[in-house]
Amino acid sequence: MYLPMLIPHESKTVKTMSNKGRKCLLLSLLALVVLGVVNGEYLIGVGSYDSTGPAADVNLMGYGNIQQNAAGIHFRLRARAFVVAESPNGARFTFVNLDAGMASQLVTVKVLERLRSRFGDLYTEENVAISGIHTHAGPGGYLQYVLYIVTSLGFVKQSFDAIVDAVEQSIVQAHNNLKPGSIFINREDVDDAGISRSPSAYLLNPAEERARYPTNVDKQMTLLKFVDGESRESVGAFNWFATHGTSMSRDNRLISGDNKGAAARFFEDSYRSASGKGKSANRSNVDGLLLIEKAQTIGATGGQPCSKTSSRSSKVRINDGSLFVAAFCQSNVGDVSPNVLGAFCTDTGKPCDFNRSSCNGDDTLCVGRGPGYPDEILSSKIIGDRQFQTALELFMSAKEELTGKIDYRHAYINFTDIEVELEGNRVVKTCPAAVGAGFAAGTTDGPGQFGFQQGDTEINPFWKLVRNLLKKPSAYQEKCQKPKPVLLSTGEMFHPYAWAPAILPIQMLRLGQLIILSVPGEFTTMAGRRLREAVKETLISNGNGEFREDLQVVIAGLTNTYSQYVATFEEYTQQRYEAASTLYGPHTLSAYMQEFKKLAKAMATGVKVPRGPSPPDLSSVQISLLLPPPGDLPPPGINFGDIKEDVTQPESKAFKTGDRVNATFWSADPRHELLTEGTFAVVEKLEGERWIPVHDDDDFCLFFKWKSENYGLYGSATIEWEVPKETKPGIYRLRHYGSSQKIFSPTEYFTGASSAFTVS
């Protein structure tokens, strides 16, 4: 039996123990340490928690489309964490994979404050990594810099709190689950899950460098498999692979983890099913006609009051800390698109211009196509499944066990004025943050504003006038950023508060012969390759044989904060979107390589590094312009949860797999209550006399769609179920959970179910 970890704030308890109790505790801890050394095991723990933010009215983060506000949930978002430690009091770190557009500096600051209050100095900025998967379908407003919260109308506390709570709880769960275990590593290419969306920029990198790689994107997935040392059961799997979370388009309005969130859901459900831990409610073999007759006698329930936690009892996956956790983490994703069919002009159907990704000069007409085109949900499913299938193969065949030290290095660096020493003793500098004209053009994954194209090196007079009204860039800035034409000099803009970060965290985590580089942005393919090689070479050359040639180095993108893109110096010259979004000028990548090599040398030689300047906490100056939902008032004679449009029975009297079943309920704004670890939507199956939940709004096949009506006084919630192919015949119904709040009144909770129907 594994004893809980000794942590600093528990020392008083130890002091009050009897001598016999202290001896037993120390012997138990010693046994664990010895067990770990003998078997080459670590202490491992995994955790997961619901991070889904407001499902209505809040702008979705990623595309910068001010009209793209949430209106429901495709499937829920989660924070997934692992903790690894050498021993109860030995070196450790935690890595959190967050279903969000990116990490946030303010989220990291507040999570660290909470961890400090719980665990003392056990988890700090040095050994905590929080990484975003880069979905473009998660609620925004949780970052602290102006540029990233303009379209969300400022800071959205509800989004922020949901993420901070989830990250904290996932780490706590992983910490509480710590036990002796083994970690295995495996790697393999993922086919057809990403293509270069800026191939012309990639071609500007030196030919001899490009010749060393078979493709213009990194296709390798690196996976860790976590195995319980006692039961030998797997408890989790985390992998890193680069592809954008842009299978769901800029017109989508449903919260979604996109392809990486889908892959995680597929993996976790597959493992639950294979291990027999999933709920099974598909056992009925009753004659079809009898099913139809019985279903016709079961009408809608009407709206009924319920408790705040009622929806949790309808969850298919009860998060009790024992769930298998699968995380699909992001890497050097900068120029990698999941829209693998390529980019085409929406007016002619022909391929877009190769260099500018536009159609006769119009960037808004050039749009990438996913493998399920024109169905973005199908594209998300396909790209997710391709990652899942590769991860599953790696998981099943993983045999190489990780052993060796756990270590970490971390530093804060002001990236706006770094002196970088290049070959030939030439010294250059980084610049204050700025975005160029190509930033406004967007990408083939999400076109930007008319009047801009990727590759623009000039700004037309109108947009230059608009820019100057906000902030005219200094002469130093324009010179420093060349050949980027400065559209927004965000590093020189401080009204009403800072528009972009200046101080960034960089971090290295070591797990035996695996190195994880936590980078606060989106490195392009070649930028990531250069960084990995520089770190590996530094470790091997300074480590006195401790680091082998088979050392694995992976990049964890969008980690701990967000500072947009990092392109190579050569790619920067073309000023496509990724280069125009490389904030700190043409030598940004060289600065990263220089500073990471310092961390690598420090790790190899066993010395500490200076902490550097603290990033700001701007929580006290945040502006929030998003209005709260108005008080709810349903139409006369209507209760929230009542059916507005019931299930329409098919002519055959029974639905088949692949059919879509819909029911619409009178409902209230879902911002009143996020139903964290609960659900807004449920598919229930009749088993004897009991209704058993078989799907909830964390399932890929079930959709919760919200529509506001009558100036927000009420609305409608449509539950839509795409009947999966594995569904067994039986009687089913759709259920909705929600909450409402009248002005100056407490929140009330309600539920309602549709009429029953059959699936044959």
N, C-alpha and C positions, 0 to 999 in steps of 0.2 A: 504494500500500500504506500502510495506516495504522499509524503508530508508536505504541507504548504511551504512556500519559500520563506526563508528568513529575510525580512526587509528592515531597513533602518528604523522605521517608526514602530516596529514591534519589539524593540529591544527591552522596553519596560516589562513586557510580558515575560520575557526570558528571565529577567532579573528576579521576578517574583516566584518563579518555579522552585520546587524543592530540588535538592542536589540530585536525587534519583531521576526527577523529570528532566533536568538539564542533561544528565548523562545519556538518557534514552534519546533525547533530541539530537545530541551531538553524534551519538553512534549511528542514528538513522541517516543524518546528513552525510557522515563519513562514508556510510555504505553506498549512498547515491553517488558520491564523488568517485569512489573506487569502481563502482559499476560502470560509470561513464568512461573511466580511463581504460578499464579492461576491455570493454566492448567497443571502444572508439565512438561512443555515443555522446550526443548532446542532450540537454534538456530542451524539449520542443513543446510548443503550444500554438493552437490556432483559434481564431475567433471571427465572428461575423455579426454585423448589426445593420438594421434598416436605416438608410440615410436619405430616404425619399423626402424631398421638400414639397412645397405647396404645389398642388396639382391644378391650379387655376390662376390666371391673370399675371403670373410672374414670367418675365422674359427668360427664354431658354438660352443658356450660355454657350457661345461658340461661333455662331455665324455673324453676330453683330446685327441681326435683323430685328429692328424694333417692333415689328408686327408679329414676331414669332413668340407668342405668349402661350404658356401651358394651358391645355384644355383637356386634361385627363392623363391616364397612365396606360402605357403599353405593358411594361413590367417594372417592378420596383428596383430602386438603386440600393447598393449596399457598400459598407466598408468591410473589407476582409483583411485580417492581420495575422502575421505569425511572429512569435517571439522565439529566439534561440539563445541559449546560454551554455557556457562551458560547465558551470556548476551553480549551486544555489547562490553563492556569493561571488561567482566569477564573472568574466566579461560576457556581455549580452547586447543584443540590439533587437529592435522591433521594426518590421516593415509593414506598412498599411497600404493596400491597394484600394483606391477610392473611386467608386462609380460617379465621377464628376468630370467636368471639362479639364480641370487642372487643380493642382494644389494651390493653396492661398496662404500668403505670409501671415495674415491675421488668424486664420484657422490654426496654423502651426503654433503661433504664439499662445493662443488660448488653450489649445490641447496640452501644451507643455505646462502651463500653469495648473491645469487640473491634475495632470499626472504627478506634478510635484507635491500637490496637496495630498494625494493618495499614497505615493510611494517614496517620498523624499527625493533623493538623488539617484534613484535606480534607473529612471528613464529621463533623459535630458535631450537638449538640442543635438548633442553629439551622436546619440545612438537611437534616435527616433527618425524614421523616414516615412513621409506621407506622400504618396504618388497618385496622380490622377490618370484614369484610363483614356481621357480625352473624348468622351462622348460629347456630342453637340446637342444633346437632348435632355440635359439636366437643368433644374432651376438655377438661375444666376443670382447676382446681388450679394455674393459671399466673399468677394475679394475687396481689398481696401483701397485700391488706386483708381482714380477717376476714369481713366480710359476703359477699364474693364467693367464698369458698372453704369455707363451712360445709358445703354439700351434697357437696363432693368430699372431705370429711373432712380438710381442710387442704391444704397445699401438695403438689403432685404433681410431683416433679422431672422425671420422664420427659416429662410434657406440656410443661413449661417448656423443657427442653432442646431438644425437637423444634422448638418455635417459634423459639427464639433461633437455633438452627443454621440453620433455613430462611431467616429474615430476613437473617441475615448472608450466607449463600451466594447468595441472590438478588441482593443488592446487589453482592457481589463479581463475580458473573457479569455484571450490567449494566455495572459499571465496566470490566471486561475487554473488553466488547463495544463500548465507546465508539468512534464513528466519525462523520464528518460526515453530517448528515442533515437532513431537513425534518419539521416537525410541522404537521399540518393539524387544524383544529377544525371541528366540525359539531354541530348540535343539532336535536332534534325530540321531539315528545311520544310517550310509550309508552302505548298504550291498554290498559286493563283489566289492569293489573299491580299496582294498589294502590288501596285505598279507605281512608277515614278510619275508624278504630276508636273514635274519640271525637268523633263529629259534634256532640254536644250541647255539649261544651266549646268547640269551634271557633266555634259560634254566639255565644258570649259575647264574642268579639272585636268591635270596633266595626263597625257595619254599613257605614260608608263605606269602611273598610279592606277588608272582605270583598268589597265591590262591585268592587274593582279586579282581582279574580282570578276566572277562570271556574269553578274547582273548589275543593273544600276539601282537596285534596292537590296537591303539585307533580308534574306529569306529565312535565316536560322532562328528557330525557337529554342530557348534554353529553359529547361523545366527542373524544378526541385520537387521531390516526392518525400513527404514526411510520414514516418512509420513509427507507431507506438512500440516502444522497446519491450513491453510486457506481453501485450496481446498479439503483436506483429501485424495489427490491422493498420491500414493507411488512414491518416486523419486529415490530410490535405495535400494540395498540389498548387504551386505557384509557378508561373512561367512568364518570360519576357519575349515579346515579339512586336515588331514595328508595323503597324498599319493604322491609318486615321480612323477615328470614330465618326465617320461621315457617310455611313451607308444610309442613315436617315437624313433627309434633305433639309434645306433651310425653310421649307414650307411645312414640315412636320410640327404638330403641336402636342404630341403625346410624350410624356416623360419616358425615357428609354435609356438603357445602358448600351444601346447600339450593338455592334457586332461583338465587342469584347464582353459586354454584359450578357449577351445571348450565349456566348461560348461558356461562360461561367455557369449560367443556369443549366445548360445542356449537360455539362460535366457533373455538376452536383446532383442533378436528378438521375443521371445515368448511374452514378455510384450508389445512390440511395436505392434505386431499383435493383441493382445487381446484388447489393448486400442484404436485401430484404427488409430494409429499414423504412421504406416509403409506405405511406398509407395505400391500401388496396381497397377500392370500393367498386370494382368492376367484375363482380362475381355472378351476376344474375343471368340465368339462361331460360327465363320464363318465355313462353310462347308469345310471338310478336303481337297477335291480336289481343291477347289478354292484357299485355302491357298498354296498348293504345286505349283499350276500354277503361282501364284503371286510371290512366293519366288524365282522361277527359273528365273525371270526377273531382280532380284536385285543382281548385281555382287559386287565384292570387290571394295573398294573405292580407293585403292592405298594410298601410304604414303602422308600425308599432314602436313604442318606446323601448330602448335598451340601455345598457350601461356603456361607459367609455371603453371598457375592455372587451365588450361582447364580440367584436369582430376578430379578436385574437383566437377565440375558440373555433373560428371557422378557417383558420390558417391550415394549409396542407402541410407546411413545414414549420413545426413548432421549434422556435429557437431556444433550446434549453442548454446550449453550450456543447452539445454532443454532435452537432451536425458536421459532416464532411465539408471542408472549405476548399473551393477551387477558385483561383484568381488568375486572370489574364491581364498581365501588367504591360504598360507601355514602354517603348524604347526610343531609339533615334528615328522618330516618326515624321520629321519635318516635311519631307517631300514625298511621302508615301501615301497613296490613295487606295481605298478599298474598291473604288469604282473601276474594276479591272477590264471592262469592255472598252475603255478609252473615253475621250471627250469629243463631243459632236455638237455641231451648230443646230439649235432647236428650230431654225427657220428653213434650213436646207437639208439637214440630215447628214451633211458632209463633215469630215474631221475638221477640228479647229486649226487655226494657224499654229504652226509648231513652236515658233519663238515667243509669240505674244499670248497664246491661248485666247484668241478672240475670233469673231466672225465679221469680216469686213469692218474691222475696227471697233466692234461692239463686244465688250467683254461679257455683258449680261446674257448673251445668247450661247455662250460656250459652257456646256454642262457635261460633267462626267456621268457615265452610265455604270451602274452596278450589275452584277450577274443576274439579278432578277428583274432588270429593267422591263417595264416602267414601275414595277412594284418595289418600293423602297423597303418595306417590311420583309419581303422575300429576299431582297439583297442582303439585308442585315442578318437574316437567318442563314443564308448560304455562306457568307464570309465568316460568321460565327461558327458554323458547323465545320468549316475547313480548319479553323484554328482548334476547335474541340477535337476533331478526329486525329490531328497530329499530336495534340497533347495527350490524348488517350493512348496512342501508340507508344509515346515516350514514357508515359506513366507505367504501362504494362511491362515494358522491356528495360526499365531503369535498373542497372546493376552496379554502377560505379558509386561507391559510398564516399561522401565527403567526410574528411577527418582533418584535424589540425585546429589552429588557433581561431578564435573569434576576436576581431579587432575592429576599430573604426577611427576615422579622423574627420574633423569638421571645422570649417572656418567661415566667418562672414567677411565679405570683401566688397568694398565700394568699387563697383564696376565702371564708374563714370570717368575715372582718371587713373587707369592702371598703366604703368610703364612696362612695355613688353619688349624684351630683347629678342630680336630675330637673328637669323644667320648673318655672319659678317659683322657682328657687334652693332648692328643697326637697331636703334631704339625708337619705338613708335608708341602711341598712346591710344587708349580707348576714349570714347566720347560720352557726353551726356546722352541719355536715351532720346531716340527720335525714330519716327516711322516715315517711310518714303511714299511716293505717289503709287507705287505698285501695291502697297498695303490696301489702298482703297479699291483696287481692282478686284480683290478677292482671288479665289482660285477656281479651278474646274469643279471642285467639290461644292463650292458655294460662291458664285459670282458676286462681285461687289457693286459699286456705284457706276452708273453710266458716266462716261467722260474720262475714265481711267483705263489703262491697260497695263498688264504685267510687262515689265521692262521699260516703263516710262522713265526717262531721265530729265524730263522737263515738266513743269506744272503750268497749266494754262492760266491766263490772267485772272479769270473769275475765281478759281479755286485758290489762287495765290492771295487774292483779296480777302477771301473768307479766312484763310490761314492767318493772315496778318491781323485780322480783327481779334482772333483768339490769342495769338502770340507770335510775333515775328521772330524767327530764329536769329540768334546772334551770328555775327560774321565768323567767329571761331567755330560755332557749331556747323555752319554750312561747309566750311573748309574741312573740318574734321571728318564729316560724314560722307564726303565725296567718294564715289560718283552718285551717291544717293541724293535725290532732290528732296529736301526736308519738307514734308507735308505738315507734320505736327511735331514740334520740338518738345516732346512730352517731358524730357529731363529738365527743361527750363520752365515748365508750367506748374505753378503751385497754388492756383486759385480754383476752387475754394480750399483744396489741399492737393497733395502731390498726385500727378497724373500717371506716373510710372515709378517702378522701384529703382533705387540706386544701389542699395546694399543687398547683396544676394548671398544665399548659403550654398556652399559646395560641400560634398560629403562622400566619403568612401567607407563602405562596409565590407568586412572580410569574413567569409565563412569557409575556413580551410583554403582550398585552392580555387575558390570563387570570389571574385571582387565585384561588388555592385557600386556603380558610380551614380550617385544621386545628382541629377542636373536640373536646374530650375527653368527649363525651357524645352523647345523642340529643335533638336539637332537634326540637320539633314543627314542623309545616308553617309556621304563622304565625310562630313564633319564628325559624325559619330565614330567612324572607322579610325580617323586620325587620333581622336581622343583615346579610344581604347588601346591603340597601339602604343601611344606615348606613355600611358600609365603602365601597361604591361612591361615595356622595355625598362622603365625606371625601377619598377619593383624587382625585376630579375637582376638587373645590373647592380642594385644596391642591397640586395637581401642576403648576401653570403650563402647562397644555395637554398634558402628557405622557400623561395618561389621557383617552381619548375616551369619548363617550357610549355607544359600542358595547362598552365594557369588559364582559367576562364574569366573574362572580363565582360560584364554586361552593363548596358546603360539603362537606368531607370529614368525615363523622361518625365517632365512636368512635376518635379518632386520638391516639396517643402515651400516653394513659392512659384510664381509664374513671371517670366520675363520674355515671352514670345519666342522668337526663332534664333537659331545660330546656323548661318551658312558659312561655307568656306570662303576664303579671300577671293578665289577665282569666281565662284558663284555670285558673290557680292557685286561683281562688275556688271552683271546683266540686269540686276535689280528686278527680278521676278518677285512674286509675293514673299517668298521665304527670305530673300535678301533684303527687300524693303522693310521687313519686319525684324531684321537683325538689329536690335536697339542700339548697341554701343559701338557701331561703326565697323569699318572693314576688318579690323584686327580683333574682333570679338572672340573668334575661335582661338586665335593664338593666345589671347589672355587666359581663356579657360584651360588650354593645354599647359601653359606655364604654371598656373595656380594649382591644377590637379597634380602636376609632377612634384610640386612641393609637398602636397599631402602624401603622395606615393613614397617619396623619399623618406618622409617622417615615419610612415608606417613601416617601411623596410628596415629602418635603422632604430626603430623603437623609441623615437622622441615625440614629444608633444608639439603642437603648432599653436601660434597665437590665435586667440579667439576672434579677434577683429571687432569692428564696430557693431553695436546692436542695431538691428532693423527697427524702424519705428512701429509703434502700436497706435494706429490712427482711429481706433474704435470710438474715441470721444468726439471726433470731428465729423463723423460720417453723416451724410445727408440722405434722407429717405423720402422720396416723393410719391411712392406708390401708396394709394389710399387703401385703408383696410376695407374688408367687405362690409356693405351696409347691413343693417338689421334685417333679419329674414321675416317674411310674411307670405305664407302660401295663399293661393286663391281661395275664396270662400268655399267651405265644404271639402277642402282637400287637406290631407295630412301628408307631411313629408314621409316618403316611403311608399305612398300609394302608386299604383300602376297608372302611367299615362298612356302608354302603348304596349299592350301585352304581346307575348310571343305569337307570331302568325304561324299557324300550323301549315305544313306543306300539303299539297294535294295527295301525296302518298300516305298522309297521316303520321309519318315518322321521318325524322331527319336521318341523314346518312353521314358518314365521315367525309369531311371536306366542306359540308354545308356550314352556313353562318346562321346562328340563332341570335335574335335580338329582342331585348325588352327595354323599355324606357320608363324611368321612375320620376315622379316629382321629387325634387331634391333641393338642397341648400349648398351654398358655396363651400367647396372642400377645403378652403383655407382656414375654416374655423378649427379644424382638428385634422392633423396629418395621418391619424390612425397608424402611428409608428408600430412596426411589428404586427400590424393588423392588416385589414384589407377593405377596400371599397366595393369589391366585386367578388362573387363566389358562384361557382357551379356546384350544385348539390345533387347527389344521387340517392334515390330511395332504396334503402336496404331494410327489408322487413317493414317495420313501422317507423324507422329512423331515417332522417335526412343526413347524409354524410358528405362533407366537403371533399371534392375531388380536384378542383382548380380554384385558385385565387388570383388576385391581381399581380402576383409575382410570377405568373405563368405566361409563356410566350403566346399561348393560344387564346388568352382572355383579355379583352380590352375594356377599360373604363373611360367613357367619353363624357365630358361635362360641357354644358351649354348654358350660359347665363341668359335670363329672360326678365322682362319688366324692370329694367334698370338695376338688376342685381338683387331684387327682393326675393327672387326664387329662381330656380333653373330646372334643368332636366339632366338626369344621369342615364346614359345609355350603356347597358352591359351587352357586349357582343362576344359571342363564343364561336370560334372556328373549330369545329368538332375534329379532334385529332384522329389519325388513322388507327391508333391503338384503343380507342374508346369501345367498350363492350356494350351490347344491347342493354337497355334499361330505361327507367323513368328518371327524368332530370328536371331541374328548375334553376332559374337564375335568381340570385339574391343580391341586394344592395344594402350597404351600411353607409351611414353619413351622420352629420351633426349640423345643428342649426343654432342660431343665437339671435334672439330678439334684442332690441336696443335696451341697454341697461339691465339685461337679464343674463343668468348663467347659461352656459352651453348645454344644450339638450341633444341626446343621441337617439337615433332611430334606425329602423331596418324594415325591409319589406321584401317579399318574394313574388316571383311571377307565377302564372299558371304552370302546371306541369306539362311536360312533353316527352315524347319517346325518341330514342335513338335506336335504329334497327341495325 
